[in-house]
């Protein structure tokens, strides 16, 4: 297999409007809200020419926010800035910015819904 396995993510939301406000404040995200499979979903904007995966915030019976279970990592160009935005928007830092070997830096925060979300910052010139 010569490809990355991730293709799409769904982040559970208890209150979709609150979750959209949080992710808009932290990641400057825009959304398209749709009804799908008896759930409300806020689809993140997609750039079909860009690398990486896209996904949605999801509110419905099958979507239960949690700090346990699968952990997703979202891209951050500056984890310190992202964590500050997250706290200002009602989130909580769970794991501060930490070196992750040759892969750059990582951190974790709880979003407005109580999900544990990982952050990844690619290595910069000072990490060489």
Number of C-alpha atoms within 10 A of each C-alpha: 4 4 5 8 8 10 9 10 14 16 22 23 27 18 14 19 13 15 22 23 15 23 20 15 15 20 14 9 14 15 16 10 17 13 12 10 8 10 13 17 24 23 19 19 13 13 10 9 6 7 7 14 15 16 16 22 24 29 24 18 10 10 15 15 18 18 14 9 8 9 13 16 14 16 15 19 13 14 21 14 11 19 25 14 17 22 17 13 19 13 21 18 17 14 15 15 19 14 14 14 10 10 13 16 21 22 24 23 22 21 25 23 21 18 22 25 20 18 22 22 22 16 16 11 5 5 12 7
